[in-house]
């Protein structure tokens, strides 16, 4: 029996994989277990893929299986970076069954273990078939269930941790499909692992380098309380980790290396006691520490511009020659630095600058083009106003301003050139002052501009007495209106100005209160007088005191005496006296108003 941990995965350091065949091998041809049915007791091994329902196969990838894998399953390879790695592909049986089982002996009691595997659903993304669902078992008892494994074309890692019970030395670990097959529940599995789990182990040296002929110490720190009295066994590998050998007697948390060698690797095994350190199933393994020898001799070559210098330790050199300095390196090792220095003459770097101003004032699309750089060596590096160095000879996205351009060559000879970018002249227009006109009047606009206007547009067109492309229009608005002009110069730079035309809507109507139709040529007609704001007289009628219409006229213009009433009714002069009139007048803004009153006929 065992006690399952509430934590799914080990938070400390893991030991070796007790299932040494859990990754299903690698190579041109896979090495299969001798007992294929015992390997997966509820399934049948099928050598020729794709496997049928209730069968499995060990394969490198599914891409060579033809239309079955392409339509029913996704195409995958094993879950590793090894191009010759293998995985187990299972076509689920109609009934739940165990497709992986292994009995492990020689375990340790009261030891923390992790049991895990990488699993991927073989079903296509949009498949509605049964999703895989796995149980992890110990001695036939379910300890952990994955739940439904998503169809996401990705490998997912599932597992759990547990502590072996007192007296436990052997366990049978199994993985079982927990859903029926036939319509889905097909999967691949890889990297099945069963490892001891211990506290976090950190093996490290003061620094990664050692000095030639000097000893080195590595310390192992243990974080956690799983091993109250941890026991150590240090190991060395001289073949890049292929083989590891115990260092006899090195069983403390600190390893003293008297004469380290370049490339040697060190690690420590850690167990709960001396009695379990030799059992690979009961111990964990620290990280690896590599021995890197600090070089004794450093050789450096440098070429500097005349007037510059190089510092090596406390020495400063500014002339051509070879220099030797004995120093203590940052890792406290003795070292000899040999410097070959060459001083290059400073010939005075020159260059041509082409300044391209911004297209319009206030924009940042100006540029400086550097060309014809001479009297330097190697690659030229540029910086502008101290900004990061570049090798681009065209500096863009610049606005108006002063720029210091520093040019440095490979030997650090340098020069600074100054450039000034000036905005172009801004286009300006003037529509004049705001004006007030009477209803029906008009106003001429004369647009003034400091530059040639290539295009323009009026934003308000009501009362614009010319086509929309008229630059100097005559304006006759019926309401107070603000006219805005957007103009563009030859660089497509824009400017804007507005003028407001205020419309005085005072009604200019005059109706006489008397007239004398006696034929003397003076004041012989009763008519309606109006200003420019009057569109027409809609209806004009005159009544006698009995209410009879003695005169009627419709739809005529004002201010015409010959159109008014001449004092006649039915071909005869009417009697002198008082008469009533009513007038409906239409104004140019569309407003109609009624006027009424009386008029007197005199001698």
Beta strands, then each sheet from edge to edge (+ up, - down):
strand 1: 2-4
strand 2: 13-14
strand 3: 44-45
strand 4: 55-59
strand 5: 87-91
strand 6: 97-104
strand 7: 112-121
strand 8: 133-138
strand 9: 141-148
strand 10: 156-164
strand 11: 171-177
strand 12: 187-198
strand 13: 200-205
strand 14: 209-210
strand 15: 216-223
strand 16: 231-237
strand 17: 245-246
strand 18: 254-257
strand 19: 265-271
strand 20: 284-285
strand 21: 289-290
strand 22: 292-293
strand 23: 297-305
strand 24: 310-312
strand 25: 315-317
strand 26: 321-328
strand 27: 334-344
strand 28: 350-356
strand 29: 366-374
strand 30: 381-384
strand 31: 394-398
strand 32: 401-408
strand 33: 414-421
strand 34: 429-430
strand 35: 435-438
strand 36: 443-444
strand 37: 448-449
strand 38: 455-458
strand 39: 474-475
strand 40: 481-488
strand 41: 494-504
strand 42: 509-511
strand 43: 514-515
strand 44: 528-530
strand 45: 534-543
strand 46: 549-556
strand 47: 568-569
strand 48: 572-573
strand 49: 577-587
strand 50: 592-601
sheet 1: 1+ 10- 7+ 12- 2+
sheet 2: 1+ 10- 7+ 12- 5+ 4- 3-
sheet 3: 6+ 11- 8+ 9-
sheet 4: 13+ 15- 18+
sheet 5: 14+ 22+
sheet 6: 17+ 16- 19+ 20-
sheet 7: 17+ 16- 19+ 21-
sheet 8: 23+ 27+ 26-
sheet 9: 24+ 25-
sheet 10: 28+ 29- 31+
sheet 11: 30+ 32- 33+
sheet 12: 34+ 37-
sheet 13: 35+ 41+ 40- 38+
sheet 14: 36+ 39-
sheet 15: 42+ 44-
sheet 16: 43+ 50+ 49- 45+ 46-
sheet 17: 47+ 48-
end
